[in-house]
Amino acid sequence: MCTVLAIAWTLFAGKDVPWDALHYHLYAGYSVFHDRVAIDYFPAGPQTYFVPYAHAPLALMVQAGWPSLAIGITLACMHATALWLTWELARAVSQGADGRSPALVTWGAVALALANPVLLQALGSSFTDITTGALALGGYVALVNNFHGVQRLHRVALAGVLLGTAAALKMSNAVFALLPALPLVVGSAPSWRMRWQGILLFAGCAGGALILVGGPWAYSLWQAFGNPLFPMLDGLFNPAAPVGGAVASASASASPLAKLLGAMDVMRDPRFLPSSLVEALMRPLDILAAQRRIHTETLAADARYAALLCLPALWLVAAIWRRSGPATVVGNRASQRAWASLAVSFVVAWVLWLLISGNSRYFLPMACVAAVVLVAGVYRALAGMPRAQVGVVGMLLAVQAVMLSQAAEFRWSAQPWDGVWIQTTVSKKLQTEPFLYLSMDAQSQSFLLPYLATGSAFVGMGVDIDPDSRDGRRVLALIKAHSPQLRMLAPVRAIESDGRPIAPAAATFDYALRRLGLRVDVGDCEYIHFRGNSDVLERAGPKSGSRDQVHIYTCRLIPGGALSEAEVAGKRWADQVLDQVEDACPELFRSRHTTSVRNGSIWRRGYPDFATWVNDDGFVRFADLFRGGGDISGLGTVKEWIESPRALKCWRQGGRLHVERSDF
């Protein structure tokens, strides 16, 4: 039944080929079967170097030319295991003395887990959060079943292997699923001796799985970069030459522990983190809002966490209601202990999640656990009142259904099921003649690699690479090795009213190329096309032509070009000023003193979700690109910063970043 539900939803929602699939997932799967670590450089951005094995099934199916429908159904079948294991988890925490579990709990938990808008969005798509999350849920099922009967250490060992594998395949599972499982390990043991045995066995099996699954990939990164977690924690492994020329935020005299904590802090993703303790406590209620960018990028209102917050109150009301009646026991004592330990595990995971990420896509396994804790908790709170049990669970499902229908987005880029998964058009020349491709945009276009000539390679330029940094030296070496077979890639941002692409202006990437001693050969340019969400600007006029085609502009690169004296001087001043801006706000700019990039009439430094820049008129600006809504803060003039560095006020509120001068 779980498989049928997963397939039905996937077929209804449509094929999803989001940004992550095109610019990360497909390349990651391809790299499992082709050693690309020494050939490419950041071809799919920093995600290039995450453990790629979970993406292998998608890459195999795409390269085999499977129809989109077959791939979607296969992914849905894989993802359905998470729902099945949710059912098993609910069964174990509600099992009665006769070994049976109420259908209201088991199927109610599955229904609430499926009604998660973030899970529905990922179901049947290329995201591996559900695939790896199912392994984590399998570990939780093993631990919860260990509460019944005599404790068996082989279940603890199995849980360690499953959770360790899930963590190796996707590191978010290590923090949000592996660590929170410890209350279950401890709670299932009848004595302290067995608890210590269980903890040691669990840790050993989890660590062994981490090493066996993730070790080969970590070793290849160690050989190539001297860092098994590259590019993360690179300031710790390679403090003298951090990626991108940035300086480590921890001082050279800091203790090893301080350096480790500083490096770990850089791993935190602040986009969805609460800005204060009050915001953290209010997060279950905030998730009720029909707004984007609260706990994921899309619209995903969710009532389940607010309902969990109300569960203690329901328990108290029910206890008062029946205080004069006989006590009612639900399930056996083992089930009660299992449910209580599972609830503690969820609370631990929730706290860690709000401290480190706040992104619900990384919380999917524990979101399924939340459904189990909620439904089983309602059933226990209303023990002996079957109509109330059915009514409350039904009400929860009804409210969640309303949320899904009114305030949820289910696909990033929905497409019909016709044809193959990736539908791209590449010229015969590019299929037979290998090039080193320099991607000139945050969109890596790395999914194109299997469709290009054998021997082709990719460099993820992003917006710019400093030739004096370690990155720059590596890129220059690749350019020298492949010269003269060099090309650039840039997405088309505008199209004619008849659908014809408009070549992007050379000014958008000319500076980055000239820094590397290259320029575009305008006599050798062409387009690569693929089907997807074009996300382009359209000129006025009647619509005609295909609107679902994305165009990639590619031109040959030849030697030539250099920075002018004015550009060199402008960059020197801009770097000096923006270094001082970063130093005035160390809590915001955790990785500092990166290179400034020429972009039109400004010198800009880009960060994950915000930017600072100096324009040619001599003014310094800041903008929150993720939640700022287009607002720009003025931080003074270049002259003021050079003569007397400004003091800044920096804070986060409601997830939004604020930077202002203290003297304003």
Salt bridges, closest charged atoms under 4 A:
ASP40 OD2 - ARG36 NE 2.77
GLU88 OE1 - ARG91 NE 3.25
ASP129 OD1 - LYS170 NZ 3.55
ASP129 OD2 - ARG361 NE 3.98
ASP234 OD2 - ARG470 NH2 2.52
ASP265 OD1 - ARG268 NH1 3.46
ASP265 OD2 - ARG590 NH1 3.89
ASP269 OD2 - ARG271 NH2 3.10
GLU297 OE2 - ARG271 NH1 3.19
GLU297 OE1 - ARG361 NH1 3.16
ASP302 OD2 - ARG304 NH2 2.96
GLU409 OE2 - ARG292 NH2 2.29
ASP418 OD2 - ARG531 NH1 2.92
GLU433 OE2 - ARG556 NH2 3.46
ASP441 OD1 - ARG493 NH2 3.11
ASP464 OD2 - ARG515 NH1 2.59
ASP466 OD1 - ARG515 NH2 3.07
GLU496 OE1 - ARG539 NH1 3.08
ASP498 OD2 - ARG500 NE 2.68
ASP510 OD2 - ARG514 NE 2.59
ASP524 OD2 - LYS429 NZ 3.02
ASP524 OD1 - ARG487 NH1 3.58
ASP524 OD2 - ARG556 NE 3.01
GLU538 OE1 - ARG547 NH2 2.82
ASP548 OD2 - ARG531 NE 3.06
GLU567 OE2 - ARG514 NH2 2.70
ASP575 OD2 - LYS571 NZ 3.10
ASP575 OD1 - ARG605 NH2 3.03
ASP579 OD1 - ARG605 NH1 2.82
GLU582 OE2 - ARG605 NH1 3.13
ASP583 OD1 - ARG592 NE 3.28
ASP583 OD1 - HIS593 NE2 3.08
ASP616 OD2 - ARG598 NH2 2.72
ASP631 OD2 - ARG656 NH2 2.76
GLU640 OE1 - ARG661 NH1 3.05
GLU660 OE1 - LYS649 NZ 3.94
ASP663 OD2 - ARG646 NH1 3.70
ASP663 OD2 - ARG661 NH2 2.76
